[in-house]
Every structure is written in structure tokens, then in C-alpha cells.
């Protein structure tokens, strides 16, 4: 089982994750995309990444706005897996918004 990150490690990780914040035991980011199809395309790409890693975010879709929540449920909080997934999600959001 992955090791939970401590508060200092989470704070340091957030310094490298613009747009992300800590909400309880999860890393959370909300992002607006140019359109509904663009948002769904990001969800599709994130789904493929999550399947490959066997680590899945919670995703809320509201028209062109997506909210991603990364937490390692089996560990009860935030692990390195969540930081790595958040980094990949940010890359997909940035690519869709460029």
C-alpha cells in the first residue's frame, strides 16, 4: 500500500501543482475548458491514464467545467500516486486550453 504523505510533503507538492488545492484528504482542481466536447476529451484522456496506472480520480462534469479529486482511498488520504496523477491531469488540462 502506498505511504500517506505528511503535511509538509503535501504542501511541497502543491507548490508544483498550480490550480490544485488540498481539501481534507484529497488534492482538488477545478478547470474550465473551451467547450463541452473539449472537457469530455480531457476526461477521456485522463480515464486512459488512470486505467493504465490503476489509480482513478473522482471527476465531476458540469458542462465545460471539470473538477478532479485525487485521493488514495485504500490508504485513507494523499499519496505520491495522487501527486503524480494530478500532474498528468494538469498536463491534459493545459494542452486542451492552449
Backbone as a printed PyTorch tensor [residue, N CA C, xyz], in Angstrom:
tensor([[[  0.8460,  -1.1780,   0.0000],
         [  0.0000,   0.0000,   0.0000],
         [  0.8920,   1.2420,   0.0000]],

        [[  0.5210,   2.2460,  -0.8040],
         [  1.3080,   3.4740,  -0.8370],
         [  1.2850,   4.1910,   0.5200]],

        [[  2.3740,   4.8950,   0.8010],
         [  2.5100,   5.6270,   2.0580],
         [  1.8040,   6.9780,   1.9540]],

        [[  1.0670,   7.3320,   3.0160],
         [  0.4500,   8.6570,   3.0820],
         [  1.5360,   9.7140,   3.1670]],

        [[  1.3220,  10.8240,   2.4720],
         [  2.2300,  11.9510,   2.5710],
         [  1.9030,  12.7530,   3.8180]],

        [[  2.9210,  13.3230,   4.4450],
         [  2.6490,  14.1730,   5.6040],
         [  2.3320,  15.5890,   5.1220]],

        [[  1.9400,  16.4630,   6.0430],
         [  1.5100,  17.8130,   5.6800],
         [  2.5850,  18.5790,   4.9250]],

        [[  3.8310,  18.4690,   5.3450],
         [  4.9220,  19.1730,   4.6680],
         [  5.1110,  18.6640,   3.2410]],

        [[  5.0010,  17.3710,   3.0520],
         [  5.1420,  16.7990,   1.7090],
         [  3.9950,  17.2410,   0.8070]],

        [[  2.8070,  17.3180,   1.3480],
         [  1.6520,  17.7570,   0.5580],
         [  1.8080,  19.2280,   0.1900]],

        [[  2.2240,  20.0500,   1.1370],
         [  2.4340,  21.4640,   0.8720],
         [  3.4920,  21.6490,  -0.2170]],

        [[  4.5790,  20.9000,  -0.1340],
         [  5.6350,  20.9770,  -1.1460],
         [  5.1060,  20.5580,  -2.5090]],

        [[  4.3270,  19.4970,  -2.5610],
         [  3.7740,  19.0090,  -3.8280],
         [  2.8440,  20.0490,  -4.4400]],

        [[  2.0350,  20.6930,  -3.6160],
         [  1.1110,  21.7130,  -4.1240],
         [  1.8580,  22.8960,  -4.7260]],

        [[  3.0800,  23.1440,  -4.2700],
         [  3.8890,  24.2030,  -4.8480],
         [  4.2160,  23.9480,  -6.3100]],

        [[  4.1870,  22.6880,  -6.7180],
         [  4.4550,  22.3080,  -8.1060],
         [  3.1800,  21.9810,  -8.8790]],

        [[  2.0260,  22.2400,  -8.2660],
         [  0.7400,  21.9140,  -8.8950],
         [ -0.1700,  23.1440,  -8.9330]],

        [[  0.1230,  24.1030,  -9.8080],
         [ -0.7290,  25.2950,  -9.8930],
         [ -2.1840,  24.9130, -10.1440]],

        [[ -3.0800,  25.5860,  -9.4440],
         [ -4.5110,  25.3420,  -9.6150],
         [ -5.0640,  24.2670,  -8.7030]],

        [[ -4.1930,  23.4970,  -8.0620],
         [ -4.6320,  22.4380,  -7.1610],
         [ -4.6290,  22.9460,  -5.7290]],

        [[ -5.5110,  22.4020,  -4.9300],
         [ -5.5250,  22.7030,  -3.5030],
         [ -5.8560,  21.4400,  -2.7310]],

        [[ -5.5980,  21.5260,  -1.4710],
         [ -5.9240,  20.3960,  -0.5960],
         [ -7.3090,  20.6320,  -0.0050]],

        [[ -8.1470,  19.6390,  -0.1290],
         [ -9.4520,  19.6430,   0.5290],
         [ -9.5370,  18.3500,   1.3220]],

        [[ -9.4260,  18.4830,   2.6230],
         [ -9.4200,  17.3180,   3.5110],
         [ -8.3250,  16.3430,   3.0780]],

        [[ -8.6930,  15.1440,   2.6950],
         [ -7.7180,  14.1170,   2.3410],
         [ -7.6070,  13.9130,   0.8320]],

        [[ -7.7260,  15.0120,   0.0750],
         [ -7.6590,  14.9090,  -1.3810],
         [ -6.9950,  16.1470,  -1.9770]],

        [[ -6.4360,  15.9690,  -3.1680],
         [ -5.9780,  17.0700,  -3.9970],
         [ -7.1130,  17.3670,  -4.9760]],

        [[ -7.4740,  18.6520,  -5.1170],
         [ -8.6430,  19.0190,  -5.9140],
         [ -8.2980,  20.1610,  -6.8620]],

        [[ -8.7710,  20.0300,  -8.0930],
         [ -8.6380,  21.1090,  -9.0710],
         [ -9.9090,  21.2070,  -9.8840]],

        [[-10.3690,  22.4470, -10.0710],
         [-11.4820,  22.7320, -10.9620],
         [-10.9390,  23.5450, -12.1240]],

        [[-11.3250,  23.1720, -13.3230],
         [-10.8270,  23.8470, -14.5210],
         [-11.9440,  24.0050, -15.5400]],

        [[-11.9940,  25.1720, -16.1550],
         [-12.9230,  25.4190, -17.2510],
         [-12.2020,  25.1300, -18.5600]],

        [[-12.8770,  24.4410, -19.4510],
         [-12.3530,  24.1150, -20.7680],
         [-13.1130,  24.9370, -21.8080]],

        [[-12.6030,  25.0150, -23.0330],
         [-13.2420,  25.8610, -24.0430],
         [-14.6810,  25.4630, -24.3980]],

        [[-15.0170,  24.1810, -24.2580],
         [-16.3470,  23.7110, -24.6570],
         [-16.6350,  22.3800, -23.9560]],

        [[-17.8790,  21.9410, -24.0670],
         [-18.2400,  20.6400, -23.5100],
         [-17.4580,  19.5130, -24.2000]],

        [[-17.3800,  19.4930, -25.5370],
         [-16.5820,  18.4290, -26.1640],
         [-15.1150,  18.4510, -25.7280]],

        [[-14.5410,  19.6290, -25.5360],
         [-13.1530,  19.7140, -25.0730],
         [-13.0290,  19.1380, -23.6700]],

        [[-14.0020,  19.4230, -22.8220],
         [-13.9810,  18.8860, -21.4510],
         [-14.0660,  17.3620, -21.4760]],

        [[-14.9550,  16.8300, -22.2850],
         [-15.1080,  15.3780, -22.3660],
         [-13.8470,  14.7280, -22.9450]],

        [[-13.1940,  15.4000, -23.8730],
         [-11.9430,  14.8690, -24.4270],
         [-10.8790,  14.7790, -23.3290]],

        [[-10.8190,  15.7680, -22.4400],
         [ -9.8760,  15.7110, -21.3190],
         [-10.2330,  14.5390, -20.4070]],

        [[-11.5120,  14.3800, -20.1110],
         [-11.9410,  13.2570, -19.2790],
         [-11.5320,  11.9330, -19.9230]],

        [[-11.7120,  11.8120, -21.2280],
         [-11.3150,  10.5780, -21.9230],
         [ -9.8190,  10.3140, -21.7840]],

        [[ -9.0040,  11.3500, -21.9400],
         [ -7.5500,  11.1650, -21.8250],
         [ -7.1550,  10.8270, -20.3910]],

        [[ -7.7770,  11.4930, -19.4340],
         [ -7.4830,  11.2020, -18.0220],
         [ -7.9270,   9.7800, -17.6890]],

        [[ -9.0490,   9.3560, -18.2380],
         [ -9.5140,   7.9790, -17.9950],
         [ -8.4960,   6.9640, -18.4910]],

        [[ -7.9020,   7.2010, -19.6430],
         [ -6.8960,   6.2800, -20.1760],
         [ -5.6580,   6.2490, -19.2750]],

        [[ -5.2330,   7.4040, -18.8110],
         [ -4.0820,   7.4790, -17.9000],
         [ -4.4030,   6.7370, -16.6030]],

        [[ -5.5870,   6.9770, -16.0680],
         [ -5.9880,   6.3510, -14.8040],
         [ -6.0560,   4.8300, -14.9400]],

        [[ -6.5780,   4.3500, -16.0390],
         [ -6.6520,   2.9010, -16.2630],
         [ -5.2620,   2.3010, -16.3420]],

        [[ -4.3770,   2.9850, -17.0650],
         [ -3.0010,   2.4990, -17.2150],
         [ -2.3110,   2.3820, -15.8530]],

        [[ -2.5960,   3.3360, -14.9570],
         [ -1.9430,   3.3720, -13.6440],
         [ -2.7290,   2.6210, -12.5670]],

        [[ -3.9510,   2.2180, -12.8980],
         [ -4.8590,   1.6120, -11.9220],
         [ -5.0230,   2.5180, -10.7020]],

        [[ -5.1770,   3.8070, -10.9850],
         [ -5.3930,   4.8220,  -9.9390],
         [ -6.3140,   5.8720, -10.5320]],

        [[ -7.5230,   5.9990,  -9.9800],
         [ -8.5880,   6.7520, -10.6230],
         [ -9.0330,   7.9560,  -9.7890]],

        [[ -9.1700,   9.1180, -10.4300],
         [ -9.6820,  10.2860,  -9.7230],
         [-11.2040,  10.2690,  -9.7050]],

        [[-11.7740,  11.0090,  -8.7720],
         [-13.1980,  11.3160,  -8.8410],
         [-13.3220,  12.5000,  -9.7900]],

        [[-14.2940,  12.4670, -10.6840],
         [-14.4500,  13.5230, -11.6840],
         [-15.8920,  14.0080, -11.6730]],

        [[-16.0370,  15.3330, -11.5710],
         [-17.3530,  15.9660, -11.6600],
         [-17.3720,  16.7910, -12.9460]],

        [[-18.3870,  16.5760, -13.7750],
         [-18.5100,  17.2680, -15.0530],
         [-19.7320,  18.1780, -14.9960]],

        [[-19.5020,  19.4670, -15.2190],
         [-20.5840,  20.4570, -15.2910],
         [-20.3620,  21.2850, -16.5440]],

        [[-21.0060,  20.8940, -17.6190],
         [-20.8720,  21.4860, -18.9320],
         [-19.4080,  21.5330, -19.3320]],

        [[-18.7530,  22.6900, -19.3250],
         [-17.3520,  22.7620, -19.7340],
         [-16.3950,  22.8480, -18.5450]],

        [[-16.9100,  22.6140, -17.3520],
         [-16.1020,  22.7280, -16.1370],
         [-15.9310,  21.3580, -15.4920]],

        [[-14.6840,  21.0120, -15.2330],
         [-14.3460,  19.7260, -14.6310],
         [-13.7400,  19.9370, -13.2590]],

        [[-14.1020,  19.0850, -12.3150],
         [-13.4460,  19.0620, -11.0150],
         [-12.8780,  17.6650, -10.8090]],

        [[-11.5800,  17.6350, -10.5630],
         [-10.8740,  16.3840, -10.3070],
         [-10.5100,  16.3200,  -8.8380]],

        [[-10.7060,  15.1610,  -8.2420],
         [-10.3630,  14.9220,  -6.8370],
         [ -9.5030,  13.6620,  -6.7940]],

        [[ -8.2490,  13.8320,  -6.3230],
         [ -7.3080,  12.7110,  -6.2590],
         [ -7.0420,  12.3480,  -4.8020]],

        [[ -7.3150,  11.1130,  -4.4680],
         [ -7.0820,  10.5870,  -3.1260],
         [ -6.9030,   9.0820,  -3.2460]],

        [[ -6.0160,   8.5510,  -2.4270],
         [ -5.8110,   7.0950,  -2.4210],
         [ -6.7110,   6.5260,  -1.3320]],

        [[ -7.8860,   6.0810,  -1.7210],
         [ -8.8900,   5.6320,  -0.7590],
         [ -8.3830,   4.4810,   0.1050]],

        [[ -7.6300,   3.5700,  -0.4960],
         [ -7.1500,   2.4110,   0.2640],
         [ -6.1590,   2.8180,   1.3550]],

        [[ -5.4830,   3.9540,   1.1620],
         [ -4.5200,   4.4410,   2.1640],
         [ -5.1500,   5.4700,   3.0990]],

        [[ -6.3140,   5.9780,   2.7240],
         [ -7.0040,   6.9530,   3.5730],
         [ -6.5180,   8.3750,   3.4290]],

        [[ -5.9850,   8.7250,   2.2630],
         [ -5.5400,  10.1080,   2.0830],
         [ -4.6880,  10.2880,   0.8450]],

        [[ -3.7830,  11.2430,   0.9070],
         [ -2.9730,  11.6500,  -0.2400],
         [ -1.6340,  10.9160,  -0.2230]],

        [[ -1.3240,  10.2930,  -1.3590],
         [ -0.0530,   9.5890,  -1.5270],
         [  0.6560,  10.1450,  -2.7650]],

        [[  1.8420,   9.6570,  -3.0200],
         [  2.6080,  10.0460,  -4.2130],
         [  1.8140,   9.7250,  -5.4760]],

        [[  1.0040,   8.6680,  -5.4650],
         [  0.1730,   8.3260,  -6.6230],
         [ -0.7460,   9.4810,  -6.9980]],

        [[ -1.2820,  10.1670,  -5.9920],
         [ -2.1950,  11.2880,  -6.2450],
         [ -1.4630,  12.4870,  -6.8390]],

        [[ -0.2680,  12.7390,  -6.3290],
         [  0.5400,  13.8420,  -6.8570],
         [  0.8940,  13.5710,  -8.3180]],

        [[  1.2830,  12.3600,  -8.6210],
         [  1.6350,  12.0020,  -9.9950],
         [  0.4220,  12.0890, -10.9190]],

        [[ -0.7290,  11.6380, -10.4420],
         [ -1.9350,  11.7130, -11.2550],
         [ -2.3490,  13.1690, -11.4530]],

        [[ -2.2750,  13.9810, -10.4130],
         [ -2.6080,  15.4030, -10.5160],
         [ -1.7050,  16.0900, -11.5430]],

        [[ -0.4420,  15.7350, -11.5560],
         [  0.4890,  16.3010, -12.5370],
         [  0.0470,  15.9620, -13.9530]],

        [[ -0.3210,  14.7210, -14.1820],
         [ -0.7840,  14.2960, -15.5120],
         [ -2.0910,  14.9800, -15.8950]],

        [[ -2.9910,  15.1190, -14.9400],
         [ -4.2620,  15.8020, -15.2180],
         [ -3.9900,  17.2470, -15.6120]],

        [[ -3.0920,  17.9110, -14.9060],
         [ -2.7520,  19.2940, -15.2360],
         [ -2.2120,  19.3950, -16.6510]],

        [[ -1.3860,  18.4680, -17.0570],
         [ -0.8410,  18.4780, -18.4050],
         [ -1.9480,  18.3640, -19.4500]],

        [[ -2.9340,  17.5260, -19.1760],
         [ -4.0570,  17.3710, -20.1200],
         [ -4.9130,  18.6290, -20.1600]],

        [[ -5.1680,  19.2390, -19.0140],
         [ -5.9400,  20.4900, -18.9760],
         [ -5.1940,  21.5850, -19.7290]],

        [[ -3.8960,  21.7280, -19.4440],
         [ -3.1010,  22.7620, -20.1040],
         [ -3.0790,  22.5630, -21.6130]],

        [[ -2.9380,  21.3310, -22.0660],
         [ -2.9170,  21.0490, -23.5100],
         [ -4.2540,  21.4120, -24.1530]],

        [[ -5.3470,  21.1480, -23.4750],
         [ -6.6730,  21.4400, -24.0270],
         [ -6.9640,  22.9330, -24.0390]],

        [[ -6.3500,  23.6730, -23.1380],
         [ -6.5920,  25.1120, -23.0490],
         [ -5.5770,  25.9410, -23.8410]],

        [[ -4.6460,  25.2680, -24.5080],
         [ -3.6240,  26.0570, -25.2360],
         [ -4.0150,  26.2860, -26.6890]]])
